[in-house]
Structure formats: C-alpha cells, structure tokens
C-alpha cells in the first residue's frame, strides 16, 4: 500500500501521506524492522482473527467461521480502513449464516457479540428450533 492509501485508510479525506510515513517509521522501530519501506507491507507471514475467519468463510466452513468470530474488528476504531474491513466482515459472516442451512452455525451466531442483539437472526433461530 502506498503512503497515500495508508493515510486515507487511517485518517480519511484529511489524511496526509507524511503523517502516515511518520507512524510507519515509529511502528518499524517498535517492531525492529518488519515493515517493507517501499510498499508499507509486512514481508513476514502474519496471522490475524480477520484472516482466519475470512479463510473459513472462503472454504464454506460457516459454523467454524462463526465460532472463531469474536465480534466486530476493533469496534472502537473510526479509521476508515478499519470501518470498511469491519463492516465487510460482519456482512459476510451474516450472509454466510443466512445462506447456510446450519442450525449450529445460527446458534453460534446468536451467541457471539454481534449476533446477540440481532433480532432477525434470533427469530430465525427460534423458527429452526421449533
């Protein structure tokens, strides 16, 4: 990602590439390197909850994905890139639940933080249980 793209994901329209470069420099120092200076990417293998859930959804393993889904990505962040990723993942998980004919997946959804107050899914789970 370029410094312009990173600035937009972090700060939105008011993002300045110079500010993003400063933050990456600070992060690089804390990590002892580990960030590619030219493309602002991690050249090492990394794991994340986001990637794990996406991979499971890609494979069609909806119930396991929901069980691994611990709730919205960085729920207090207002960074545009985080908001976009959070909304996309939440939508994808919900669509997976609603398209899967898997009662266990539905129950896993209504038991997770995002699904607890999700009335349409609660009603669907009650209908499945009946």
VMD Tcl script that draws the C-alpha trace (Angstrom):
set ca {
  {0.00 0.00 0.00}
  {1.27 3.49 -0.71}
  {1.58 6.20 1.92}
  {-1.39 7.93 0.26}
  {-3.54 4.79 0.54}
  {-2.45 4.21 4.12}
  {-3.20 7.83 5.05}
  {-6.69 7.54 3.54}
  {-7.36 4.26 5.41}
  {-6.15 5.75 8.69}
  {-7.47 9.29 8.52}
  {-9.95 9.51 5.64}
  {-10.01 12.51 3.33}
  {-7.98 14.61 5.76}
  {-5.16 12.05 5.78}
  {-1.70 13.27 4.91}
  {0.86 10.84 3.46}
  {3.58 12.43 5.60}
  {1.68 11.61 8.79}
  {1.28 8.00 7.67}
  {5.01 7.78 6.92}
  {5.82 9.05 10.43}
  {3.52 6.46 12.02}
  {5.03 3.67 9.93}
  {8.51 4.81 10.95}
  {7.50 4.63 14.62}
  {5.95 1.22 14.13}
  {9.02 -0.03 12.26}
  {11.20 0.99 15.23}
  {8.89 -0.80 17.70}
  {8.88 -3.94 15.57}
  {12.62 -3.89 14.97}
  {12.04 -3.60 11.23}
  {9.49 -5.96 9.76}
  {7.77 -3.41 7.54}
  {8.73 -3.10 3.89}
  {9.80 0.52 3.45}
  {8.74 0.77 -0.19}
  {5.23 -0.66 -0.08}
  {4.21 -0.43 3.60}
  {3.53 -4.10 3.96}
  {4.61 -6.83 6.33}
  {7.03 -9.06 4.42}
  {6.69 -11.79 7.05}
  {3.87 -14.27 7.49}
  {1.30 -12.98 9.94}
  {-1.87 -14.35 11.46}
  {-4.98 -12.47 12.40}
  {-8.52 -13.20 13.51}
  {-9.74 -11.38 10.42}
  {-7.73 -13.55 8.03}
  {-8.67 -16.76 9.84}
  {-12.41 -16.02 9.68}
  {-12.18 -14.95 6.02}
  {-10.34 -18.15 5.12}
  {-13.02 -20.26 6.82}
  {-15.78 -18.35 5.03}
  {-13.95 -18.83 1.71}
  {-13.92 -22.57 2.36}
  {-17.63 -22.56 3.19}
  {-16.96 -23.53 6.80}
  {-19.63 -21.17 8.10}
  {-20.17 -22.69 11.55}
  {-16.43 -22.81 12.30}
  {-16.03 -19.25 11.00}
  {-18.78 -18.01 13.30}
  {-17.30 -19.89 16.24}
  {-13.95 -18.22 15.52}
  {-15.55 -14.79 15.02}
  {-15.13 -12.97 18.31}
  {-17.07 -9.87 17.32}
  {-16.52 -6.73 15.30}
  {-12.98 -5.87 14.26}
  {-11.56 -3.15 16.52}
  {-15.05 -1.96 17.46}
  {-13.97 1.43 18.80}
  {-11.84 2.40 15.81}
  {-13.15 5.07 13.49}
  {-10.30 4.73 10.98}
  {-11.96 4.48 7.56}
  {-9.98 1.38 6.55}
  {-10.87 -0.42 9.77}
  {-14.55 0.59 9.50}
  {-14.63 -0.74 5.93}
  {-12.98 -4.06 6.88}
  {-15.18 -4.42 9.97}
  {-18.39 -3.81 8.00}
  {-17.36 -6.14 5.16}
  {-16.53 -8.99 7.52}
  {-19.70 -8.56 9.56}
  {-21.80 -8.54 6.38}
  {-20.01 -11.58 5.03}
  {-20.50 -13.53 8.27}
  {-24.21 -12.61 8.40}
  {-24.74 -13.57 4.76}
  {-22.98 -16.88 5.38}
  {-25.24 -17.60 8.33}
  {-28.41 -16.76 6.47}
  {-27.46 -18.75 3.38}
  {-26.28 -21.82 5.28}
  {-28.82 -24.35 6.41}
  {-26.91 -24.99 9.60}
  {-28.72 -24.66 12.91}
  {-25.46 -24.94 14.87}
  {-23.97 -22.06 12.87}
  {-27.04 -19.96 13.56}
  {-26.84 -20.68 17.29}
  {-23.13 -19.83 17.26}
  {-24.06 -16.50 15.63}
  {-26.70 -15.57 18.19}
  {-24.26 -16.40 20.98}
  {-21.46 -14.16 19.65}
  {-21.28 -10.43 20.46}
  {-22.53 -9.34 17.02}
  {-25.40 -11.78 16.90}
  {-26.70 -11.43 20.45}
  {-28.92 -8.47 19.65}
  {-29.57 -9.43 16.05}
  {-33.35 -9.86 16.20}
  {-33.90 -11.21 12.66}
  {-31.37 -13.98 13.33}
  {-32.85 -14.67 16.75}
  {-36.26 -15.09 15.15}
  {-34.78 -17.37 12.51}
  {-33.08 -19.45 15.20}
  {-36.38 -19.75 17.11}
  {-38.09 -20.86 13.89}
  {-35.39 -23.51 13.30}
  {-35.73 -24.78 16.86}
  {-39.50 -25.18 16.53}
}
mol new
graphics top color blue
foreach p $ca { graphics top sphere $p radius 0.5 }
foreach p [lrange $ca 0 end-1] q [lrange $ca 1 end] { graphics top cylinder $p $q radius 0.2 }
display resetview
